């Protein structure tokens, strides 16, 4: 297992420290980079570190929106589930840093423009970290020209922020720009504005920073904007005022915009680069008709998953200066010696000292972290994926030794608290692509190891069972690989997101032995309420009406990416599986009526061999406090109503029985996760074992395949409305 050192923030422990963590796994569209230098962004990182060290009550006051979410979850899911979810979030280490340079060691599939041994500048939170190894998407990395030193190249990402501000300010030859806040970004902006042919006024309360600004090309410097007299402004700007003002300092009081407005000419531009509260007097902005603009990080493409993660570039005719083109422009300026950010370096420290600020009255303007012994970390174990050979089949064992692939919120908050309490079950590995989510999960499970490479789980003969809880488009492929290695497999829903994926998995099932288990995480059929409903239902025709209310997802949520099959395919099998378990009759057909395919709104009809019928309304709408799930069942002399797995009412032969999951704050909806996982573990022990007590029995692997096929055929066989 390849490990490395990285600077991490641990919110649950309220500390920042250099710690061991897995080397991130190389993915398609990314490059593996051995870091040589990284630079600390003093404003952003100081704020993040301060928030990490805050007590929980202070964090709650600072983020009332998150506090509201916690209270809502307590009311909806109970204290235990909320505690697990909050603890999982607090246990997640957070990578520090977002600007580095290094040497390409390996290139992922689909990457162009990079070769092994190439020096590159890298950017992006979660990617260009203060870590010995980084895996970076190709659109967030750029080759460093031979004429550019690492000491200059490491500033590429931070310089892109300043360059994007210059572009937002429409700054060019002969224009006058005021830079308010001469920290690191401000100093970079001063250099770049000079390179663009503009005259720069530097404003900062700290005299050493003003002296540095003058060395970087500022023609005049002042401690505050109010120090600039009308005569001086007229002299500097030829009686016009500043064409643009860049606000490069944080301002939560909302005073900088007012000060900047007094410096601007008629129809000038104010660019907010730092954390600026948008609060200003309308009068000056109105009279001068000033344009107020915001810098979104390094340029167009930032925060767009298609650009960053999937390598989809913007056409140059529509977006001349994307993130990567800004990076190239900055590096070209360095190569031409028109931009030399290395002169701003005040301190160089080894990675081991990165958690401790450099002492001094005035913090360093730019601190560079050096990585001198990276090779020694991986000298015995490679950070690249080992090949999966044919030899290491799972060993027979009395207990269950698990490898968990995927360490997201569901794994950490739901699966792990259950698994660690099941007897004779050992979790050996937890894997996540970047390694940090796995590290957070493993810290709660003594004896488990955090890794980033799933091949390590599949190749280990001690692992006899695998749980797959990754993004949906990887489920079928990972399940096939694990089954072919002799593992028992639990895979979270959906089993597959396309028919070709399902066909490949079906083919795998015909190759493996009958004693291997494949279970899908359709936990609702195992819930105590599900057993009560099944026992109450008579034989014969039944009608099911299931209403599922969706909460809106952000447009950039991973579920909305086309590769994931969409939200409906990801979720709908949960509800259809429960109905099939209760109907106790073979499914004849499933039909999907799309209302809004993009959003996932749909109505599903299921018909059974005994003439039973079901509809599942899977739609947005309703109000915040309406039930998320409401199931209504009618049969001969029987009516059943299930609401959010908190309340179950069974009316049969004139008698009514009410069941509740608990009190208002203590209630925890029992959706069958515990029983489902216990069923899986028991089936690993004994493949012929079918059920616990009176619980609904799990379907066979081929039954899971068949249900998934009917759902996919229904989903893809209908044209969207």
N, C-alpha and C positions, 0 to 999 in steps of 0.2 A: 504494500500500500504506500503510495507516494504522499508524503506530508511536506508541508512548508510552514514558514512563519509568516504571519500577517498581523497588521494592526487592526484590532477589532474592538467594537463597542459592545458591552454587555449590559443592556438596560436593566435586567433583573438584578444584577449585582451592583449596578450604578458605578461601573468602572470602565476605563479604557485601558487595554493592555495588549502587548504583543503575545500572541498565542499560536500554538500549533493547530493547523487545520488541513483538510485534504486539498491537494492540488485540484483545481476545477477540471472537469472533463471537457475535452475537445468536442465541439459540436459542428455539424455542417454550417458553413458560412462564417466560421470563426478561425482565429489563429491562436496558437499557444505561444506566449511571449515570456521569455526569461527576463525579469525586470533588472535594469541596471541602475536607474534613478527614478525617484518619484518626488513630487513637490507638494508641500502642504499648502492648501488654500486657507490662509489664517482666519478670514472672516467666517466662511461657511463651516469649516471644521471646528473652530472654537465654539460656535453656536451649537453644533451637533454634540460636541463633547459635554458642554454645559447641560444640555437637555438630558443626556445619558445619565449624568450624575445627580439629576433632580430627584427628590423624594416623590413617591407616587402621588401624594396630594397636590404637589406643585404641578406635576404633569397634568393632573385632572383639571386644575384651574386653567392651565395654559391651553388645553384642548377640550373644551366643553362638548364638542361634537362627538369625540370618542367616548367621553363619559356617558353621554346619552345613549350611544350604541350599547354600552355595557349594561345600563339599566334596562334597556329594551330586551336584551338577551336574557337577563335574569328573569324578567316577567314571562318571557316566551319559553325558555328552556330550563330554567331552574338554576340554583346556585352552583351545583356540582359541575354542570356543563359549562357554565360561565367561567368558573374558576379554572377549569382545564384549558379553556380557550385563551384566557388572559395569561395564564402561566406559560402556555406555549409561545405566545407572542413575546413575553418578557425574556424567555430563555433563548430566543433567536439572536445569535451574534450578528452584528451589522458591520459590514466592511467599511473601513475608513478610506478616504482618498478617492480622487477621480482623475488624476493626471499623472502619467508616467511615460517612460520610454524604456526600450529594451530590445532584445534580439529574438527574432522569430525562430522557434524550435520545431514547430510542426504546423502544417496548413490543413484545415478541414476541407471536406468535400464542398465543391461549388465556389471556392474562393479563387479570385483572380487578382493579379497584381502584387502578390506576395510570394517570397521564396524563403526557404530555410537559410538562416544566417543574416537575413536583412535586418537592419536597424529600423525601428518604427517608433513613432509617437502615438500614444493611445489616450483615449478619453472615455468618460462615462462612469457614473456611479454604478457600483456592482461589477464593473469590468476592469477599469484602470485603477486598481486598488493599491494601497501600500502593502504589497505582498510580493513574495519572491517569484511567484508565477502568476500569470493572468491569462485568461481566455477572453479574447476581445472580438466582437463582431467586425467584419471587414469594413463597414462604413464608419466605424469609430476608431480606425487606425489609419496611419499614413506613413509611407516610407520617408525616412530622414535622408536628405541629400548628403553626399560625402563631405561637402564643405561645412556642414552644420555639426557642431559638437553636441554630445549628449546634454551638456550643461545648458545649452540653448534649447535643444529639441524638447527637453522635458517640460518646457513652458508652453508648448503648442496649444494644449487644451485651454489653459487659462487665458492665453492670448486670443483664442477664438471668441471668448466672451467679450473681451475688449474690442476686438475687430467687429463683431456683430453690433456692438453699441455704436461704433464709428459709422457703420452702414445705416443703422437706424437713424442716426443724426444727420445723414446725408452730407457728411463732412468731406470737403475737398480742398483743392488749392486755393489759397488766399482767404479762407474762411477763418473765423475766430471761434474757438470752443473753450468753454470753461469746464474743468474737471473738478468736481466737488467730492473730496475724499481721495486722498493720495496714498491709499494702501496698495497692496500688490496689484489688484486689477486696475486701479487708478493710474499707477505708474506705467503699466503696460499700455493703457489707453493713451497716455501722454506720448509715449514713444511712437505708437502707431499713428496718432494724429499728426505728429511731425512728419512721419514717413509719407502721409497723405498730402502734405503740403499746407497744413493748417497751422495757425498760431494758437498757442495754448496758454490759458490762465490756470494756474494751480491754486486750489483752495483747500486748506487742511489746518486744523488747530495745532498740529505738532510740527515744530520747527525743523527737526531732522528730516521729516518727510518732505517738507517744502524744499529743503536743500537738495535732496535726491531728485525732486521734480525738476529743479533748475538744471541739474546735471543731465537729466533726460531730455531737456529741450524746452521746458516751459519758459516763455518769455517774461512772465510776471508771476508773482506768487503772493498770496494773502492768507491770513489765518481764518478770516470769515468773509462771506460775501458782502457784509455790511461795511467792511473796511474800504471797499472800492468806492471812491468818490465819483460823482458824475463826471468831473473833469478827467480823472484817470480812465474811466470807461470810454469817454469820448476820444481820448488820446490813443488808447489801445485799439479801438474798433473803428476809428475814423467816423465817429459820431453815429454809428449804427446800432451798437449793442451786439451781444454774442449771437452768432448764427445757431449755436446749439450749446446745451449744457448737459453734461453727463453726470448723473448722480450715482457715484460709486461708493457711497457709504450707507450703512443701515440707518433708517430713520423711522422709528415707530411713533414719533410725536407729530409727524406730518408737517414739519416746518421747512424742510429742504425745498419742496416744490415751490413754496412762496418765495424763498430766497432766490431760487433759480429763475423764477418768472421776472424778478426785477432786473436780472442781468440780460435777459433775452431781448433781441430786437423784435420789431413787429413781425408776426408770423414765424417766430423762431421755433425751435424744437427742444423739448426737454426729454431726455432718455433716462428711464429708471433702470439702473444696472443692479444696485444693491436691493436690500429688503426695505422697500419704501412704502410707507402707508399712504394710500392715495387720498390725502386730505389737504385741501388747499382753498385759498380764497378765490372765489370765482372772478372777482373784479378784474384783476390784472390779466388772468388767463383770457378773459372775455375781450378786454380792450385791445390786447395785442394779438388776439386770435392764435394763441400758442397751441402747438400740437404736443400732446403728451403721449410718449411711447414707452413700451416695456420691452426689455431684452429677455428673450426666452432662451437662456443658456447659450449654446455655441452656434446656433443658427437653424435654418429650416431643416427639418428631419429629426431634430431632437424630440424625444417623447413619442415619436411615431414608431410603433412596433414594426410596421412593414419596412421602414427605412433602417432602423437600428438592428432589429433581430433577424429580419429576413432578407436584408441586402438589396431591397428595391430602391434604386436611386430615382431622384426626381429629374425629369428632362431639363436640360440646361436652358432651353428656351423659356421655361416656365419658372424655374428657380435657379437663377445664376449662381447664387452663393449658398450651397448647402453646408452642412457640418464638415464634410470631408473636403469640399472645395475651399472652405475657410481655413482648414488645417493646411492644405497645400499652399495657399496664399501666404500664410504666416511663415511656413518653412522656406518659401522662395525669398521672402524678405530677409530671413536670417542668412540664407545662402548668399544674397547680394550685399550682406553686411549693412543693411539699412535698418535692421532691428536686432538688438542684442540684449535680450532679457537676462542673460546670465550675469550681467553687471548688478542685478538686484539681489543676488544671493548673499545673505548675511550669515548663514550658518549651514554647515554640513554635518549630519549626524548619521550614525549607523542605525539600522532598523531596530536593533535592541533598545535604543534610547528614544524611540519615536513616541512612546506614550508619555514621556516627561517633557514639559515645555522647557525651552532654553531659558535659563534665568536671565534677568535683567530688567531694568526699569521700563524700557521700551521693547516690546517683543520684536523679534526679527521680522523684517519685511518679507523675506522669502527664505524658507528652510527647505533644503533638499535632503532627502533620505537616500543613503548609499547602500547598495547591496553587493557585498564583497565576497560572500561565501555561499552563494546560492547553489553552486554545483555540489557542495558537500551534503546538502539536504537530501538530494535524490541520487546519491552515488551508488546506493545499493538497490534502489527500487525505482523503476522508470515511471514518470508521470504520464505515460501513454498507455492506451488500452491494451492489455495483454490479449493475445489471440485466444479464441475459445476452441480448444482442441476436442477431439472425440473421446478423451480418456476418462475424465473425472466425473463419472456418474455418481449420483447421491448415494452415500453409504446408508445401510440399514441401521437404525438406531431405535432405542426404546423411547427416547424423548423426541420432541420436535425442536429442531434448530432452524430458526427463521432468518431469512434475509428480506429486508423491506426496501423496496425500490420506490422512492418518492417520499419526501419528508415535508409536505405542505401542511396547511392548517388542518385539514381533515385527519391526516396521519397523526399529527402532534396532539390535537385536542380531543380526538375521538378514538382512534385505533390503539395508540400506545397505552393510554390509561387502562384499557381493557386487557390488552395482551400481557402486560407485565404482571397481572394478577391471575393468569391462567397457569395452573400447576404444570410442571414438566415441560415448560416452554421456554426456550432460550432465544433471545434476539441477538444474533452475532453481528450482523451488519445492518446499517441504515445508510442508504445511498441517496444523494441528490446531486444534480449536475454540477452545481457550483460548490457543493460541499458544506456551506455554512448552515443551511437548514438541517442537514444531517448531523452536523456538529451540535447544534442546539438540542436536537432530539436525543442524541447519544449521551449528553450530559445528564439527562434525567433517567438514564438506564445504565447503571454501573455494569461494566463488562462488555457493553456493546461498542462497536467501532464505527466511526463516521467515515464514509468513503464517497468518492464521486464517480466511480467507475462500476457500472452494473455488471460488467464482465467478471469482476472479482466474485460477485455473488453466484453467478451462473457457473463459474469454474470451480467453486469450492465444494468438494465432495461431502463435507460435513453438513452443508445446508441441504435439508430435505424438504423444505417448504419455502415458498416465496410469496410475498404479498406485494401486489403491484398497485400503486396509488399515484401514478404519474398523470400527465395530461392525456386526454382521451385518445389522441391519434397514435399513441405508442402502446396502448393496452394489448392489442392483438399480437403484435410482433414480439413484445416481451413475453407474453404468455406462451407463444409457440416456442421461443428459445428455451424458456424454463422447462416446459414439458419435455422437450427433446433431450434435456440434460437430466431427466429422471426426477425432477422436482414435482411436488404437489403445488398447485397454484390457486391462490385467491386473487382475483382481479376485480378492482372496483368497476362499477358500471361506467360507461357502456362496455360491452365486450369488444365491440369494433365500431368504427364510424363509417365504414364503407363495405360494400359487398366483396370486393377483392381481398380486403383484409380478413373478412370472415371466411372466405373460401380457403385462404391459406391456413387459417387456424383449424378449420374443419379437416383439412388434409392432414394436419399434424395429429389430430385426434385419432385418425385411423392408423397412425404409425406407432403410437405408444401403447403400453400395456393397460389392461382393464383396471388395474389396481391404482392407477394414478388419478388424483382428484383434480378437477377443475371446477371451482365455484366462483360465482359472480356475487359481488357485494350487494345483493338485493335483500337488505336487512329487514324490510318491513314485514315480510311473510313470517319472520321468526318472532315478531313482537308478541307480548302477552295478549294485547287487545286483539291481534289477528287470530290467535287460537280461540279466544272467546267468541269472536264473530263466526268462525268456521263451525264451531260446535253448535252455535245457535241456529245456523242456516239449515233448512230442510233440504232434502234431495229434490230435484226438479228445477224448473225454470226460475231464474233469478234476474233481477235488473239492478245494475250498478250505475250510479251517477257520481263521478269523482271530479270535484272542482279543485284545481290547484292554482293558487294566485301567485304570480311571479313578481318579485321585486326587480326594479330596473337595474341593469348592469351598466357600468361605464362603457362607452363606445370602444375603448381600447382594451377591454378585458379580454384575456386570452381565449375565453369561450367563444367570443365573437369572430375569431379568426377562421377563415374558410377551411383550413386544414383540420380543425377540431370537429367539424361536422355540424356545428351549431349547438345552441343550448338545448333544443328540443331532443335531439338524438342523444345528447349527453344525460338527460334526466328522465325521459318519458318511460324508460323500461322499468324504473322503480315502481311506478304506479300500475302499469300493466301487469307486471309480475305479481303484485299483491292481489289483483283481481283474479288472475288465473289460479292462484293458490286457493282463493276462497270459492271460486266457481266449481272446482273439482270436476271439470269437464274439458275435453280437448278443444283447443281453439281452432275454429274453422277458417276465419279470416280476420284481418285487421285492416282498417281503412283510415287514412289521414286526410282531414280537410284543413288545408292551410288558410289561416286568416291573414297572418303577416309572417311570412317565412323568415324575413330578416330579424324580426324581434323574437321569433319563436312561437308566436301565438298560433294555436292549432286546436282542433277538436278531433279526437280519435274514437273510432267505433270498433268494438270487438264483438264478434259473434262466436258462440260456442255450440258444440255438437248437441247439447240438450236443449237448444233454443234459448238459452240465457243470452243476455245482451248487456253490453257495458258502453258507457261513453266517458271519456276523460277530457275535461275542459282544462287545457293548459294555456293560460292566458294572463296577460297583465291586466291591471284594472282594480277596481275596488278601493278601499281606504286602508290606511296604514294599520289599523287595529283589526281589520277583518281577518278571519281565519286564513292561514296559508293553505291548509288542506281540509276539505270537507267531503266525506264519503257517505253517500246515502244508498242503502240497499233495501230492496223490497222483494219479498218472496211470499209463499203461501202462509198466511197468518203471522207474518214476521216483518218487522221494520227495524232497521238498524241505522243509527246515525253516529258517525265518528267525526270529531272536531279536533284537529291539530294534535291528535294523539294525547290530548289532555282529558278529553271527555268522550265517553262511549255510552250510548243509550240503546238498549235492546228491548224492543216491545214484541212479545210473542204470546199468542193465545190469550190476549187480554191482560197479561202481566208485563210490568215494566221494570227493568233493572238498570240502574245507573252506576257507572264506574268512572272514577277520576284518578289521575296520576298523582295527586297530592295537593298541598296547600298552595296559595298564590305564589309565595317566594321559594318554597322548598320543592315545588313540583319539578320533575324532570320527565319530559315525555319519553316513554319507553318505546323506541322505534326498532328494537330488536338487534342492535349492534352487538350487545354482549352475547346473546344466544347464537347469533349467526357466526361470530368468530369462534365460539366454543364448538359449534358444529363442525367447522372447518378443522380445528385442531383434533377433534375426536375422529374425524374421517381420515386424517393423516395417520393417527394411531391404528385405526381399523377401517379400511376402505369400504367395508360392507356395512358399517354402522350407519343408521339412517336418521334417527331423530332422538331428541331428548324428551322424555316423558310424553306429554300430549302435544308437543310442538309440531307445527306443520313441517313435513319432511322436505329436505332440499331436493331440487330437481337434478337430474343427471346432466352430465356435460353436453350430451347431444341435445337434450331438451333446451338448454341455455342457448346453444347454437341456433336451434330452430326458431325460438322466440325472437332472438336478435335478427334473424333473417327476415322474419315477417315484418318486424318493425322497420328495418331498413328498406325493404321493398315498398312498404306503404309510404314511407317518407319520401323516397326518391321517385316513386311511381306517379306522384301527383305534381302537377305544375303549380308554382306559387301563385297566390291570388294577386 
